[in-house]
């Protein structure tokens, strides 16, 4: 009789331990599910927040570009485009400004697909590039090498731009478009970016969409 009672007690003890282990497993499963749900919710919230941030950032950039295209560039010089000749000529042309921002020019344009020229280029060909909507960056010995390198990097990755030295110009760094010109002291001047945004294939372009390749290249 005593032996039977002992076996019953052992069996009850095992059943209790099994039940306790099951309860522990169920509790652990509930905790894991809760953690998984919390983590998933945090990830989803993060993705939603990141997506919203990206959308806001893109919208802000578009708004900034739109503002740059419409706002005047402080300090720029402007010439009446209607008074700038556009004839194709094979003879030398004397321009009223240096670098020129328009006028009669060579039938052949200077390549302006982000071309950086190490030597001075013919004005009559550069003016034709401006007619196609290019921005022409020029510099003289007053410009710091770091600024020249930075501008060369910008031009090199920007279609419808070109860059070359000009020892005779008055300013250290000058940016020219058809009928427009800006002088700055360094590449960090925020007006540089604004000039590019506004005038690369901008509204001043007499021949928008015309080629900036298959023209004259540096020899």
C-alpha positions as CSV (number, residue, x, y, z in Angstrom):
1,X,0.0,0.0,0.0
2,X,2.8,2.3,0.9
3,X,4.6,1.5,-2.3
4,X,1.5,2.3,-4.3
5,X,1.2,5.7,-2.6
6,X,4.9,6.5,-3.3
7,X,4.4,5.7,-7.0
8,X,1.3,7.9,-7.1
9,X,3.2,10.7,-5.5
10,X,6.1,10.4,-8.0
11,X,3.7,10.4,-10.9
12,X,1.9,13.5,-9.6
13,X,5.3,15.2,-9.1
14,X,6.3,14.4,-12.7
15,X,2.9,15.7,-14.0
16,X,3.4,18.9,-12.0
17,X,6.9,19.4,-13.5
18,X,5.6,18.7,-17.0
19,X,2.8,21.2,-16.5
20,X,5.2,23.8,-15.1
21,X,7.5,23.3,-18.1
22,X,4.6,23.7,-20.5
23,X,3.5,26.9,-18.8
24,X,7.1,28.2,-19.0
25,X,7.2,27.4,-22.7
26,X,3.9,29.1,-23.3
27,X,5.0,32.1,-21.3
28,X,8.3,32.2,-23.3
29,X,6.4,32.0,-26.6
30,X,4.1,34.8,-25.5
31,X,7.1,37.0,-24.7
32,X,8.8,36.2,-28.0
33,X,5.7,37.0,-29.9
34,X,5.3,40.3,-28.0
35,X,8.9,41.2,-28.7
36,X,8.5,40.3,-32.4
37,X,5.4,42.4,-32.7
38,X,7.1,45.3,-30.9
39,X,10.2,45.1,-33.1
40,X,8.1,44.8,-36.3
41,X,6.0,47.8,-35.3
42,X,9.2,49.8,-34.6
43,X,10.6,48.8,-38.0
44,X,7.4,49.7,-39.8
45,X,7.3,53.0,-38.0
46,X,10.9,53.7,-38.8
47,X,10.3,52.9,-42.5
48,X,7.3,55.2,-42.6
49,X,9.2,57.9,-40.9
50,X,12.2,57.5,-43.2
51,X,9.9,57.5,-46.3
52,X,8.2,60.7,-45.0
53,X,11.6,62.3,-44.4
54,X,12.8,61.3,-48.0
55,X,9.6,62.8,-49.5
56,X,10.0,66.0,-47.5
57,X,13.7,66.3,-48.4
58,X,12.9,65.7,-52.1
59,X,10.1,68.3,-51.9
60,X,12.4,70.8,-50.2
61,X,15.1,70.3,-52.9
62,X,12.5,70.8,-55.7
63,X,11.2,73.9,-53.9
64,X,14.8,75.3,-53.6
65,X,15.5,74.6,-57.2
66,X,12.3,76.3,-58.3
67,X,13.1,79.3,-56.2
68,X,16.7,79.4,-57.6
69,X,15.3,79.4,-61.2
70,X,13.0,82.3,-60.5
71,X,14.9,84.5,-58.1
72,X,17.4,87.0,-59.5
73,X,21.1,86.2,-59.1
74,X,22.5,88.9,-56.9
75,X,25.3,90.8,-58.7
76,X,24.8,89.4,-62.1
77,X,25.1,91.5,-65.2
78,X,22.5,91.3,-68.0
79,X,22.6,92.3,-71.6
80,X,19.6,92.7,-73.9
81,X,19.4,89.5,-75.8
82,X,17.7,91.1,-78.7
83,X,20.7,93.3,-79.3
84,X,23.2,90.5,-79.2
85,X,24.0,89.3,-82.7
86,X,23.5,85.7,-83.7
87,X,24.9,85.5,-87.1
88,X,27.3,82.8,-88.1
89,X,30.6,84.3,-89.4
90,X,34.0,83.0,-90.4
91,X,35.8,86.2,-89.5
92,X,37.1,87.4,-86.1
93,X,34.5,89.1,-83.8
94,X,35.2,91.9,-81.4
95,X,33.0,91.5,-78.4
96,X,32.0,94.3,-76.0
97,X,32.5,92.2,-72.9
98,X,35.1,89.7,-71.7
99,X,34.3,86.8,-71.6
100,X,31.6,87.4,-74.2
101,X,28.0,86.5,-73.4
102,X,26.6,86.6,-76.9
103,X,27.0,88.1,-80.4
104,X,27.9,86.8,-83.8
105,X,30.0,83.7,-83.7
106,X,31.5,80.7,-85.5
107,X,29.2,78.2,-87.2
108,X,30.9,75.5,-85.0
109,X,30.2,75.4,-81.3
110,X,32.7,74.5,-78.6
111,X,32.0,71.1,-77.0
112,X,30.1,71.8,-73.8
113,X,29.1,68.4,-72.4
114,X,30.9,69.0,-69.1
115,X,34.1,69.8,-71.0
116,X,37.0,71.2,-68.9
117,X,39.7,72.9,-71.1
118,X,43.2,73.4,-69.8
119,X,44.0,76.2,-72.3
120,X,42.1,79.3,-73.5
121,X,39.5,78.5,-76.1
122,X,38.3,80.5,-79.1
123,X,35.6,83.0,-78.0
124,X,33.7,82.6,-81.3
125,X,33.1,78.9,-80.6
126,X,32.4,79.4,-76.9
127,X,29.7,81.9,-77.7
128,X,28.0,79.4,-80.0
129,X,28.0,77.0,-77.0
130,X,26.2,79.7,-75.0
131,X,23.6,80.0,-77.7
132,X,22.9,76.3,-77.2
133,X,22.2,76.9,-73.5
134,X,25.6,76.2,-72.0
135,X,27.1,77.9,-68.9
136,X,30.8,78.8,-69.4
137,X,33.1,79.0,-66.4
138,X,36.3,81.0,-66.8
139,X,39.1,81.9,-64.4
140,X,42.4,83.7,-64.2
141,X,45.5,83.5,-62.0
142,X,43.7,85.2,-59.1
143,X,41.6,82.1,-58.6
144,X,42.8,79.6,-56.0
145,X,43.7,76.2,-57.3
146,X,41.3,74.5,-54.9
147,X,38.5,76.6,-56.3
148,X,39.5,75.8,-59.9
149,X,39.5,72.1,-59.0
150,X,36.1,72.3,-57.3
151,X,34.6,74.1,-60.3
152,X,36.2,71.6,-62.7
153,X,34.5,68.8,-60.7
154,X,31.1,70.5,-61.0
155,X,31.5,71.2,-64.7
156,X,32.7,67.7,-65.4
157,X,29.5,66.1,-64.2
158,X,27.1,68.8,-65.6
159,X,25.9,68.5,-69.2
160,X,25.7,71.9,-71.1
161,X,28.7,73.4,-69.3
162,X,32.3,74.1,-70.2
163,X,35.3,75.6,-68.4
164,X,38.5,77.3,-69.5
165,X,41.2,79.8,-68.3
166,X,41.0,83.4,-69.4
167,X,44.0,85.5,-68.4
168,X,42.4,88.7,-69.7
169,X,39.2,88.7,-67.7
170,X,38.7,91.1,-64.7
171,X,37.3,88.7,-62.1
172,X,39.0,85.7,-60.5
173,X,36.1,83.4,-61.5
174,X,33.3,84.3,-64.0
175,X,30.3,82.5,-65.1
176,X,28.7,83.3,-68.4
177,X,25.4,82.3,-70.1
178,X,23.7,83.9,-73.1
179,X,23.2,87.5,-72.0
180,X,24.1,86.8,-68.4
181,X,27.4,87.0,-66.4
182,X,28.4,86.7,-62.8
183,X,31.8,87.3,-61.1
184,X,32.7,85.6,-57.8
185,X,35.8,85.3,-55.7
186,X,35.6,81.6,-54.9
187,X,33.8,78.4,-55.8
188,X,31.9,78.2,-52.4
189,X,29.9,81.3,-53.3
190,X,26.2,80.0,-53.2
191,X,25.5,82.1,-56.3
192,X,27.6,79.7,-58.4
193,X,25.1,76.9,-57.8
194,X,22.2,79.3,-58.4
195,X,23.7,80.4,-61.7
196,X,24.0,76.8,-62.8
197,X,20.5,75.9,-61.8
198,X,19.0,78.9,-63.4
199,X,21.0,79.1,-66.7
200,X,22.1,75.6,-67.7
201,X,19.5,75.2,-70.5
202,X,17.7,78.1,-68.9
203,X,15.0,80.5,-70.3
204,X,17.7,82.7,-71.8
205,X,18.8,79.9,-74.2
206,X,18.2,81.0,-77.9
207,X,18.4,77.4,-79.1
208,X,17.3,75.1,-76.3
209,X,18.1,71.4,-76.8
210,X,20.8,72.1,-79.5
211,X,23.8,69.8,-79.3
212,X,26.8,70.3,-77.0
213,X,28.8,67.5,-78.6
214,X,30.3,66.9,-82.0
215,X,31.6,70.5,-82.0
216,X,35.1,71.9,-81.6
217,X,37.3,70.1,-79.0
218,X,40.6,71.1,-77.4
219,X,43.6,70.2,-79.7
